[in-house]
């Protein structure tokens, strides 16, 4: 709870990952990857509830096996946001603010969440996310590192896999954790694929294209996500 806002954290997790099959159950220092995310979220005092939104009975049993709470969602959901939308639509969860914490983000801290939600009591804001200054020049050119440009109020103007702004002195990467107001999530449930999203393969461009505002808070913490077996090996050695 922040102010009078009920905040739930939903951790989308699926076994059907194409790049790294069964990633959520892969072990990191002896624990399944999804357990790291769940236990990290449980450390955040602002969350009224933490739930893993899973795509299979096997993953449901695994989460319950380490004492977590899981809810089964459709295996046809295309991304984590769609799993939140399903839980909202079915009434399985209710919240004023919905935080989407991906199951392959084991190293997010309570400080990062506090930064994300620092203005969630502002009724004019609809979606919150994070950015971090890029320090490695190779990341500027990498299409795997999503870049973001914001206006003077910190609201997102555009996201791209290309370097933006062109020849910018400071370029920020997008950190892919989101919080949605309940009203924004309902609106998202009505939206369809748009041309910028199709070109960049970035779901957040659907939000901007349809007029939703995204407040982008800046963090200095490095967020290390795990997309591949190689990245899991790096995390194991940390």
N, C-alpha and C positions, 0 to 999 in steps of 0.2 A: 504494500500500500504506500502510495505517495500522495499526501494530502487526502482527498476523498476518492482517489482513483484506485480501483481494484486492478491489480496487474498480474497477469498470468504469463508464464514462460512456457512456450511450446517448443519442444526439440523435435523437428522432423527427422526421421531416420528410416532408411529403406535398405533392404538387402539387395535390391535389384540394380545397384549401381553399375553402369556400363564400363567406366574406366577402371574401377577397383571393386569387383564383385565381392559381396559380403564384407565390405569395409567396416560396417558398424560393429561387427563381432570380432574384427581383428584385434589382437591383443597389443596393448601399449603398456609396457612395464607390468605385465601380468593381469591387466584389467581390459575388458572390451572397450573400444573407443567410445561407444555411446555412454558407457558408465562414467567416463571422465567428464563428458559434457553435463550429464545429469548431476553428478556430485558438485561440479562447479556452480551450476545454477542454484543448487540447494544452499550454497553459501551466501547467496544474495538476499539480504534481509527485506528488500523491497518487493520480492515476489510473494504473492498470496498463494500461488499454486504453481507447481512445476510438473509438466506432463510430457512424456515422449509419445509423439504421434507416429505410429509404426505402420508398415505395409504388409505385415505377415504375422501369423500366429507364432512362428518360431522366434521372431524378434520380440513379440509381446511377452513370451515366456522368459526370454533372456533378461528383459528389463525387470520383470517381476521377480526373477531369480536373485537379483542383487538388491531387492527391496525398493525398486522404483515404481512409479505409477505410469502405466502405458494405456493408450487408447488406440484401437485398430481403425485405420483409415484406408481408403480405397487404394489398391495397387496402381490405379490408373492416374493418380495425381502426378502432374508434370513437374512440380517443384514444391518446396516447403510451404510457400504461401498458400497454395491450394489445399494443403492439409489443414492449415489454420482456418481457411474459409469453410472447409467441410465441418470442422468441429463447431464453428460458430453457427452454421446453417442448421445442423442437427440438434443444437442446444446441448451438446455434450459438455461444453464449457461456456461460461459467461465471464466477460471482463470489460473494463473500460479501456484498458491498454493491453494489447497483445504483443509480446516479445517473441520474435522468431530467432532462436539460437540453434544453428545448424549442428547436427550430431557429430560432424567432423571438425568441430572447433573446440578442442579440448583445453585450450589455454586461456580462454577469456576469464577475466577476473572481475570481482565485484566493483572495482574502480572503473573498469571499462563500462559496465552496466550503468553505474552512476553518471558517467559522462553522457552516455546515450540518452538517458531519461531526464537530464537536468532541466529541460523545459517542458516536460510532459503535462504540466498543469496549465500550459498556455492553450486556451481554447481555440486559438487561431491556427494551431499547428495540427497536422494530420498524420504524418509519417516521420519517423526519426531514423537516422542511420549515422555512420561514422566515416571519417576520412583520416588519413595519416600522410604526412609529407614523405615523398619518395626520396630516399637517400642513395640508392643504387642506380646509376645511370642505365644499366641494362634493363631495369624494370620499366623505365620510361618507354622503351621501344617494344616491350613484350606485350603481345595481345592477351596473355594470360593474366596480366595485371590491369584491372579496370581503373580508369582515371575518371575524376569528377571535377567539374567547374561549378562554382557557386556564385550567387549574387552577394551584395554587400551585407545582407542579413543572414548569410550562411545557408540560404536555400539553394537546392540543386538546380542548375540550369541544364546540365547535360552530363551523361555518362558515356564513355567510349573506351574501346580497346586500343584506340590510337592515342598518340601523345596529344593531350590538350591541356592548356592552350598551346598553340604552335609557338615554339621558341620561348616558352614561359620560363621565368627565372625560378619559380617554385611550382612544382606539379604535385598534385595529391592523388594518392590511390584511394579507391573506395574500399572500406572494410565492410564486408557483407553480413552485417547483423542489422536487423530491422525491428522497429516497434511501430505498431499501427494503432490509431484510435479505433474504437469499435465502429464508428461511422465510416471511416476510411476503408476498413476491411470489408464492410458491406458493399461499398461502392466497387471495390476491386473485384468482388464476386460477379459483377455484371459486365466487366470489361473483356474485350477480345484482343487478339494479336494486332499490333499496329506496325506500320512500316519501319520506324526506327528500331523497334524491338527485334523485328525480323532481320534487319541488317546487322545489328550488333550482337544479337543473341543475349540480350540483357533484359530481364523482366521488368526492372525498375523504370525503363523507358516507357512502358505501358502506363505507369502511374502519371509520369510527367505529361505524356501525350494527351491524357484525359483530364488534365487540370488539377490533379492532386499536388499538394505542396509537400516537399521533403526537406526537413531541417537536418542539415549535415553537421554534426558536432565533430570537433577535432580531438583526436587522441594522440598521445605520444607513445603509447604502448604498442609494441609489435605483436600483431595477432598472427599466429602461425596455424593455418588450416592444413588439413591433410586430405589431399585429392588422389594421391598415388601411393603405391607400395614403397616407392623410394622415399617419399616424404615421411611415411611412417617410420622408416628405418632411421631417418635423421632425427625424428622426435624421440625415438628409443635411445639414441646416443646422447641426448641433451641432459 
